[in-house]
Amino acid sequence: MPQRKIIHVDMDAFYASVEQRDNPALRGRPIAVGHDGPRGVVSTASYEARPFGVHSALPSVTARRLCPQLIFVPPRFEIYKAVSQQIRAVFREYTELVEPLSLDEAFLDVSHLRSATLAAREIKARIRRETGLTASAGVSVNKMLAKIASDYRKPDGLFTIAPEQVSGFVAGLPVERFFGIGEVTARKMHALGIRTGADLGLWDEAALVHHFGKAGHAYYGYARGIDDRAVTPNRIRKSLGAETTLPEDTDDRKRLMLELEGIREEVWNRLQRHEFRGKTVVLKLKYADFRQITRSKTLPAAVESADTLRRVAEELLAAVDLRGRRVRLIGLTVGNSPEACADCVQLRFGFGE
């Protein structure tokens, strides 16, 4: 099989950059796209805000505490979607194999082109010229490596991991940088003495599956720079959500409702960012003893407004009988996309009472 050439393009602080582009008074200042106040959540932070620790999905009250001079700007999703369409039009001049991950990032398979790096450089220049925004791009032989590369020299970066560089690059990579390895998995790997790709490569596949379940198969490949996933233009997302572990376990319904409001806003922002529509809203609670339950409601049509999502989420939480049990984690998911195939629409969870 011919060597793949994959580009991952990721817009730099997309929402915030659009706001700074359209309002010169915001340029060079720390801004957060989102809603201020006790129930708000940061969608995107400008690069001027990030040194203070402000980042996406952060509660607005925390962001305000970290950066008192922070300027909050309400999101304008219709504008972001319009700009995203401009960017995707540029992508499709280079290849039909474009897999959008959200409004601000996508994979491109440009295996038919002589130079993927040259194409990435041209795409970045076109985006800047046509939208006034900067993008970072990563180029490599598969999706995993291209995505890692796009984050390597942000903002306005371009980084290529050539075929002959893959082995050495992966060996020195901290495990946190691999696709799908979050904080919890990274801590578990650290406890096992796995801190880099080289460490990960010492483990056989069966042992990784034993410790990490089915994800162990992918980790085994990643440690060797292998990722066989194809760029799929019509990828169907089945669900989208967010959750948070509480600072301390609680059975206070007012506190839980407040936490749910922040999660709900983050989920709505993600629905907009990923252009996802779903009819089923699922509430997840994990108790102090780690037992999990879910409660769900399926609507006649897809969730079309933040107010609808708020109403359904609050109904689901109100219907839960805590029975004096304290909650340590709360989450909200929207699934059951009308665009999904008939065999894919029913969400199934391994939880419940």
Steps between C-alpha positions, in 0.01 A plus 500: 500500500639846409607720791217723618547876522271650764459864600329609820396866497402663828391864517673706769261599785228502234203667670719752681699578185179568305386741773837679501495518121154657498558737793838678494450613861541137610830440322794434728274467804409192705151393394281198558214401275220389729262635760619677812346423836466208742355260241714591200770291331790610280466374141829638371767723652724732302874441515534811717281331764666161500813589703261571790370142483178584315393226259193344341246324724620701803220643720470873438531584869832316513620674182407840648693418819810394304486804271308796649547706182341228284242622247205267439346501153171317428540229232370564147469149363343600170807712424737218598310256280519738203877541543537123538328451164751740341785295644354168387461638148877557499560142617290357218711674237779264604309176571152354528618291796427753774387383845378792713538436872331825599456852363868573550693185411512228236707218356592505131632203303730645232677178407453585131709818528874512452565698820262503797715758679480738205122450487471572873704819461277615214182417693618703800578796273162473328315493833685809621438685175130412471392515866765707678559212743796275573506121505753242613565190292658164565617266224586131530423146388187451713230684693650451845836647406350782290284611793796496738706695247238775458528583870879504498562860394177680577393764422546542125722193490592239243673179603573189294587155630655324201486118466865457597446715814200313640680244715727748678225759540255254657763357733563838662136605521338530844202263520269797568554614142361183345147500362243382755731502804353745749600591853351192665657254256832686514507471880432128474783466246736698721422265788606213273824677405375608156590862436612514136434329172818301553365371833167416338680311222650259754155358582344224296147538367339247735637678807372838379156355434503344848566838663309734266232289334437524126687831485815298565493383137522861382769589755712209375482642148556859608824405676621381160366799307217290355149634445300336222191721526401644164386857442121457474308799360160370616590392852187464717528619858269305733501722807663801661520610861697628797543409865678624808626345824393715795763642736321313779212253508159659562128427527408871488252531213562874457872431463434220251265720299766772489762252379254370241450851363871535427516156339187572299653817357818313410298227327303760304824668391637164387179421309546828314872451444454148360175581317342201671127440541349240730158413644598313817629681809674281759586602855779304671571494871781319677460459873768510769517118491568523121164353410364663184146567382356666189166663430395588146226665299446475124333798334284494185768701318865594548595746775494837323557751780698548818171558684364160393819331618480686832136403555553130426821479705332658802202265465730199497690610810178589686367148435798327665441373854840537665388301808760683706785394273772753420600573141864522388453546122227643279482487121267578211493345152297564186467210256264322262584711197226516232777475239632169636404171342205305635733248664696772677239722661430314824748598769584222742679549829651241731370682807173516684325391816 
